[in-house]
Amino acid sequence: MIDAPALNLYERFSNIVKPVLFRVVHANLASLKQEPKPIRKTAK
């Protein structure tokens, strides 16, 4: 069994982290699709 406080912390953590991860992944995918060349230039 998982303790209630631990479950609460996990729920809060997932509620905060999931949207952030979703935004980051979405932004990365969009940038890769739109302009892969400028990213490579700035990397060099």
C-alpha positions as CSV (number, residue, x, y, z in Angstrom):
1,M,0.0,0.0,0.0
2,I,1.1,3.5,-0.7
3,D,0.8,6.1,2.1
4,A,-1.7,8.9,1.5
5,P,0.9,11.7,1.8
6,A,3.2,10.0,-0.7
7,L,0.3,9.5,-3.1
8,N,-0.6,13.2,-2.7
9,L,2.9,14.3,-3.4
10,Y,3.1,12.0,-6.5
11,E,-0.2,13.4,-7.8
12,R,1.0,17.0,-7.3
13,F,4.3,16.1,-8.9
14,S,2.7,14.5,-11.9
15,N,0.2,17.4,-12.3
16,I,3.1,19.9,-12.4
17,V,5.6,17.9,-14.4
18,K,3.4,16.3,-17.1
19,P,2.2,19.7,-18.7
20,V,5.8,21.0,-18.6
21,L,7.2,17.9,-20.3
22,F,4.4,18.0,-22.8
23,R,5.2,21.6,-23.7
24,V,8.9,20.9,-23.9
25,V,8.5,17.9,-26.2
26,H,6.0,19.7,-28.3
27,A,8.3,22.7,-28.7
28,N,11.2,20.4,-29.6
29,L,9.2,18.5,-32.2
30,A,8.0,21.7,-33.7
31,S,11.4,23.3,-33.9
32,L,12.9,20.1,-35.4
33,K,10.2,20.0,-38.1
34,Q,10.3,23.7,-39.0
35,E,14.0,24.6,-38.9
36,P,16.7,21.8,-38.3
37,K,19.4,23.8,-40.2
38,P,19.6,26.9,-37.9
39,I,19.7,24.6,-34.9
40,R,22.7,22.8,-36.3
41,K,24.4,26.1,-37.2
42,T,24.0,27.5,-33.7
43,A,25.3,24.2,-32.3
44,K,28.5,24.7,-34.2
